[in-house]
């Protein structure tokens, strides 16, 4: 009996060891990632104490549009819309501090006020007085809170499934609790986990490409990114957004995917109720990332809105 128990225990330990070996994922070499995912040294600028991974595309004298990605993403998430808008607009996008090839913020501060300061620094560095902002999820929250804090710098807002209201597990005024198992994030992140997570962000997972999965995975295992993610989660405190939303004077286009599982499309009504000048559109069949899932089918509305229509 004892031998059988020891044999079973040994088998369990071996299985756990094999799972750990499969899931173990050290940070990927920065030089390798930059060679693969940056176009060259011109993609990096010194801004606000950061070496920011940034792309500035389109006519320099055109209307400036700044794209802010969501949690766990990078500037590449906007490839579809950027390519379809850069003929008419000056498109600026960058890896927010703590993500992608920008990597950790030396200040250790990942609050929205720090994101606003970085955004001001980027605009000043590029000689942009005013810009339209497009933000997805977390980037949407940064976009609308920036418009409330700096109305003189914002022309128009496009918010794609923006974050900002409390939800189950996220309460106003209470720091986000980091689950104990999440502290293993800097050591474990198999590509299969990223594939599963991304699939949940699409209304139709068959539209997700292996290239997007690989790139997203590699941006998440860039040096220091996973520890920065934990720092961002632990330092984030959500505050009631209604008063700030009501202060925004810029026209706002709110977009949502009908099949969004991350932030339900019903949340769009909270923005409709609290913004002065707002139009809400829900895309049938799409998920949390409509600009990735169907860029050509969703960009026309954005283009028209940015043109003032």
N, C-alpha and C positions, 0 to 999 in steps of 0.2 A: 504493500500500500504506500509506504513511504517513498519507495523508488518511483512509483507512478506519479505521486505528487511532485517530486523533484523533476521528473521528466516533463510534466505539464508546465511547471514553473519555468524550467529552462526554455521550453518552446515559446512561452509568452514573452520572456525576456529577449529571445532572439527576434521574435516578430516586432517587438517595440524598437529594438536596435535597427532593424531593417527599415522601419517606418521613419525613424529619426534620420537615418542616413539618406533616405529619399527626400525628406523635407528640408534637410540642412541646406542653407543657402547663405554663404558669406557675401559680403559686399563685392560687387563686380569692379574690376579695375577701371578707374576713371578714364585713362587714356583710350582704352578699348571702346568705352561707351561714347566718348566724344568723337572718336573717329567714325563711329557708326551712326550717331544720331545728331551731330552738329555739322553744319556745312563748312566750318572752319573758324579761325580766330575771330572773324568778323561777327560771329554769333554771340560773342561775350563782351559785355560792357561793365565798367566799374561804376556802380550806383549805390548810394546809401550804405557804403561799407560792404557791399556784396559784389561777387563776380556773377553777374546776372546773365543767364542764358536767354537771349532775346532775338526775335526776328522782326525786322522792319521792312515791309513789302508794299509795293504799289507806288503810285505817284506821290512824290514828297510834298507837292503843293495841293494835294487833294484833302478832303475832309478826313480827319484822323479818327480811327476806330480802334479801341484797345480791347482785347479779348482776355478774359480772366477765367482760367480753368477751375475745375472742381477738385474736391478732396482726392488725393491719390493719383491725380492726372498730371499732365505736362502740357506744354504749348502744342505738342503734336496732336492733341485731341481735336484741335481746330483746323487740321489740314484741309478738310473738305470745304468748309465755309471760307477759309482764308483764300484758297485757290479760286473760289468763285466770286469773291468780292474785291480782290486786289486790282482788278482792271479799273475800278471806279473809285476806290477808297484807299487811303493809306492805312494798312493793317499792321498793328503792332500787337505782338503776343509774347509772353515770357513765362518761364517756369517760376511760379511764386516761391518765395523763400521756404526752404524745407522740402522742396520737391524737385524731381528731375535733375538736370545738369546744373541748376543753380545750387542745389544742396543746402545744407544747414545754414541758418542765419547765425553769424558769430555772436549776436546779441542774445540769442536764446529766446527772443520774444516773437511769438507767432500770433499775437492778438491782432484784431482788425485795425487798431490805430497804427500799428507798425506797418501793416499792409498799405494803409492810406499814405503813410510817409514814403514808402517805397514807390508807390504810384505817382505821387507828386514829384519825386526825384527823377523818375523815368521821363515824365512829361517835360520837366525843366531841362533835362539832359538832351532831349530830342527837339527842344524848341517848340513844344506844343502848348498853347495857352488853354485851349478847350478841346475836348474830344467826346465822342460818343463811346459808351462803355457797353460791352456785351459780357455777361457773366453767367456761368453755369453753376448751379448748386451752391457750394461754398463760395465760389467766385461771384455768384449772383448776390450773395449777402455782402460781400466786400464791395461790389459795384453800387448797390443801392445805399449802403451806409456811407460810402464815399460821396455819393450825390447829395446826401443829407448834410454831410459835414463840409463839403466844398462845392456848393451849387454853382459857383462862378467858373468851375473847371469842366462842367458837364453839359453837353448839348442834348443827348438823348440816351435812353437806357433800354437795353434788351436783356430781359431776365429770363433765363431758361431754368425752370424748376428751382427757383431760388430758395436758399435756406434762410431761416430767420425766426420762425415761430416754434414754440415749444411743442414737443411731441412725446409719446410714451418713452420714458427713459431719459428725457431731456427736459429739465425744469428750469425756469427762469431763476437766475441768481445763484444757482448751485453749480460748483465746478463739476465738470464731467468726470465720472469715475472710470478709471482705467482698470478693466478686469485683470486679475492676476495672470491668466493665460496669455493676455495680450502682450505682456512683458517679454514673451519669447519671440516677439515679432522680429527683433534684430538678428535672430539666428535662423529662423525657419520661414520660408516663403516659396514653396514649390510653384512652378508655372501652372500646374493644374489648379491650384487654389485661385490664382489670378483669372484663369479661364472661367472658372465657376462664378466668380464674383462679377466679371464683365458680362457673362451671359445673362445674369439677373438684371443688368442695367439696360438690356435691349428688349424691345417688345417682341422682336423675332430674332432669336439667337443665331439663326442661320445666316444673318447678315454680318455677323462678327467674323473678321478674318484672322487667320493665324498670324499675320504680320502685326496686327493691332495687339493681339495677345502677347506676342514676344516683346514688342516695344514697351508695352505697359509694364510687363514683368521686369524688364531691364531698367526702366526708369525707377521702379520701386526698390530695386536692389543696388541703385547707385550709392556711392559712399555717403554714409551718414543719414540717408533719407528715412530709414525705418525708425531710427532713434528720434529724429526730428518729428516724425508723425506722432510718436508717443508723447513728446513734449507738447506738441500742438493740442492733442486731445486733453492732456492733463491741465493745460493752462487756459482752456476755453470756458468762458462763462457766458451763457446766453441771457440777453436782456430783452424785455418787452419791446417790440419794434414799432408799435402803432404810431407813437408820436413822431418818430423820425420819418417813417414812411409818409405821414401826412404833411411833413414839411417839404417834401421833394416837389420842385416846380417843373422839372424836365419832363417831357413826354415819355411814357413808358410802354413798351410792348412786352407783355408777359406770355411766354410760350411754355407749353407743357405737353408731355407725351401721355396719351390716354392710359397706357399700360405701365406708367411709372410705379415701380415697387419701392423705390427709395424714399420719395416724397410724393404722396398721392396727389393726383391732379385736382382733387377737391380743394386742396390748399390754395389754388389760384383765386378762389373767391375771397380769401383773406386779403390778398393784394388788391383785388378789385374794390374791396370795401374801404381800403385805407390810402389809396393813391389818388391824387387829384385828376391826373390826365393819363388814363390807362386804357389799353386795349388788351383783352385776353383771348388767346387762341389755343385750343387743345388739338393736338395732332392725333387722328385716329390710328390705332395700331402701333404707335411708337412708344418707346420707353423713356428712361431717364436721360438718354444721350441722343436726342433727335438729330443733332448736327453731325454725329458720327454714323448713326444708323441709316439716315436718309438725307445726306447733305443737299443734293440737287433738288429734292422734293420739298425742302423746308426753307431754303435760302431766299427764294423770291420775296416772301413776306418781309424778311429782314431787310433786304435790299430796298424795297419800296418804302419801308418805315424810315430807314436812314436817309432816304432821299426827301423825306418830309411829307410823304403821301399817307 
